[in-house]
Amino acid sequence: MRNRDPVAARERFAEAVKLDPSYASAWANLGAVALAYRDYPAAEQAYEKAVALILPATRRTSAAPGRWTERRSRPKRWPSTRRCSR
């Protein structure tokens, strides 16, 4: 959208995700273009796809329609800083 041509941007980003469905940046930009058009359902769908590709290890559950909460596993413990006595 640098050239301020949202129609061309939408076409190019749609083509990019068609060629490579795992291209998260194209999904995010497609969401931005949809948001500029005020096509909120399409923007939400594109952003959710981008987030799912960027954060695959995070499990997401739907707390309410349209809202996502994240559940992460416990953080790993740091190794002990105590030294062994001789």
LUMNU-288534 format. One record per residue (C-alpha): x, z negated, y; residue in three letters. Coordinates in steps of 0.02 Angstrom, whole numbers, padded with zeros to 5 digits, always signed. Each point is the difference from the previous one (the first is absolute). Layout:
XZYALA ...
***
This chain:
+00000+00000+00000MET +00150+00015+00114ARG -00065+00166+00064ASN -00170-00078+00033ARG -00085+00119-00119ASP -00100-00114-00117PRO -00080+00146-00092VAL +00169+00069-00053ALA +00063-00175-00037ALA -00148-00036-00114ARG +00027+00164-00093GLU +00187-00030-00022ARG -00018-00180-00059PHE -00140+00050-00119ALA +00114+00136-00069GLU +00143-00125-00016ALA -00102-00124-00102VAL -00067+00144-00105LYS +00178+00053-00042LEU +00064-00178-00026ASP -00135-00132-00023PRO +00133-00138-00002SER +00058+00038+00179TYR -00054-00161+00087ALA +00050+00054+00176SER -00112+00153-00011ALA -00146-00111-00055TRP +00032-00117+00146ALA +00008+00144+00123ASN -00157+00075-00075LEU -00083-00168+00033GLY +00060+00003+00180ALA -00072+00174+00026VAL -00166-00054-00078ALA +00000-00151+00114LEU +00027+00113+00151ALA -00153+00099-00056TYR -00094-00166-00022ARG -00027+00041-00182ASP +00016-00182-00053TYR -00041+00017-00186PRO +00131+00137-00021ALA +00127-00100+00101ALA -00030-00155-00106GLU +00019+00101-00160GLN +00163+00080+00057ALA +00073-00165+00060TYR -00047-00087-00162GLU +00087+00138-00098LYS +00156-00017+00109ALA +00004-00189-00023VAL -00024+00017-00187ALA +00150+00118-00008LEU +00109-00107+00112ILE -00039-00166-00084LEU -00026+00041-00183PRO +00058-00171-00062ALA -00128-00093+00104THR -00164-00029-00087ARG -00146+00023+00116ARG -00174-00069-00024THR -00151+00034+00106SER -00054-00162+00084ALA -00137+00087+00100ALA -00050+00181+00022PRO +00136+00087+00099GLY +00118-00148-00002ARG +00150-00025-00114TRP +00089-00160-00043THR +00169-00004-00081GLU +00052-00111-00143ARG +00184-00014-00032ARG +00090-00082-00141SER +00096-00160+00032ARG +00165+00023+00089PRO +00152-00012-00111LYS +00100-00159+00015ARG +00168+00009+00081TRP +00148-00046-00110PRO +00056-00178+00014SER +00126-00031+00138THR +00074-00152-00085ARG +00171+00023-00071ARG +00051-00066-00168CYS +00109-00154+00012SER +00166+00003-00089ARG 
***
